[in-house]
């Protein structure tokens, strides 16, 4: 930074009084000439101008930050607070530590403690938003699933009893209805257009504080969560806390692009990870509930797993992506198609599958009895497979189809030995045909290092079925020059492909 200094001369050179009058300026050295004062003023002016320009530039940069005020004014009236009451079993008279078994005190408590009169009530709160002027409201299933009575409080403090139209636990969406007219509604946006880093805003009732506003950015899209196979969540860093559930997530245009649903937390409160249900999925669910009272989803009927880099190499793929078919369920749409175990589904209806978790939501959005085009990699070559999508069974039927499994009791390049598979083990693991039971395995051998253990059943090696020890040896003898090979093993928690490193 340059420092401005006054310049002066020790010699007083003064023009004639008539042409340049003396200007007296207080300074410790004496008098400054008019020319010196002029120069100093010019430099001071330049400094002031520079500072003004910097201030203006800073203000211009500050203007680039989002201003949420108008967005909140335009939309907060369509956000509602939801409270529920639920009946509980009658309370049990609490025991007092240290006096259990004292008959006199027990008798005293029975005589003077009032017994509970009827069931007690519990309450909880959440959020929601109005999607139609005649009173339809969207919220989360977990907000209202245990409710005996639902009360909706509007922005003008009116409290209305709400009717539960329907819920969908798989997507955690619920539809309510209140009797009112000309209610304010939100504008529905398109979450497919969301980009990571984009500003978003939530309105809800965290801890019961109505119409609280928090903002942040989109952290990720298409996020899969455990036990949530059919929802590609929007991840944000918007502060979401208990009571925010069911509230809307807005983009800067003021459109709802998600329903705030879950948080990742070790404490029960916000820790920087929030998850919202994409609005397209929620609206589709709401429309089905309103039209038919339930929700149907497409079903492929396969058990899939992630494609690691090692597995990709074993299937002659340059990049690891897609969903690897580890099992095809009996009597499923996949079983009626040409899809095979060991196929890697890389595209579904033209959409590239980056991770296996992105496939179920895509399948779920396809209407039942519709043909879907799948691009798969088989034997290192891309092929097209057409599957007539079915309807997703109920959870109970699906569990029966998957057939929960238990592990039975039970020299080659892979350093393991096998024995024939008995009928009981075959039935327990749901294996129709083929397969050999691993009898012994060396921990430091290729199979042991890949995770194969005694009791595993090997049904496929290098995409070739294995029915007995002889076929296993034949397949292994044909792997000369290969660095890794995919092996399909069956165990109590389901079938899984393992990538085995073949010794040179």
FENTARA-V913272 format. One line per field, one symbol per residue. psi: psi as a letter, one per 20 degrees, with the letter a starting at -180 (. if undefined). burial: # if it has 9 or more other ideal C-beta (glycine too) atoms within 8 Angstrom, else .. A space follows every 50 residues. Layout:
psi->???
burial->???
//
This chain:
psi->pqppqpprqipnoprqhhhnqpopporiicqqrhhggggghghgghgggg hgggggghhhhhhhqqoighgghhihiipqppqqqpqrqpqppqqopijp iohghghghhhippqpnaqrqrqrqarrqpiqhjjppqaqgihjhjphpp ppprhjjqpppqpogrrnhhilqqprpqnrqlqqqrppboihiqqpiqqr qqpampkjoqlqpqrbrphrqkppqpjmhjonqpprkpoprphipirqpq riijqpjropgrqpqiiirpjioqpqpphggghgggggghgiiapqqqph lqprrqorhghghhjkphqorappohqpqqkrhhhjajqqpiqoohqoli ppogqhiigghgghipqqkqpqpppqppkjqprppppopapprrgghghh ghnpqqprq.pahilrqrrqprhggghhikograqqpogqpphjrggghi jprpiqppippljpqohrhghghgghijkpiphqqppoqpahjrqqpqop opq.
burial->......................#.......##...##.##..##..#... .................#..##..##.#########.#............ ....#...#..........#....#######...#######.###.#..# #####....#.#.#####..########.#..#.###.#.#..#.#.### ######....########..#.###..#.############.######## ##.##########.#....##.##############.###....#.#### #####.#..######.#...#########..####.#.#.########.. ..#.##.#########.#.#.#######......########.....#.. ##..#..#.#...#####..#...##.####..######.##..###### .##.#########..#..#.###.##..#....########..####### ##..
//
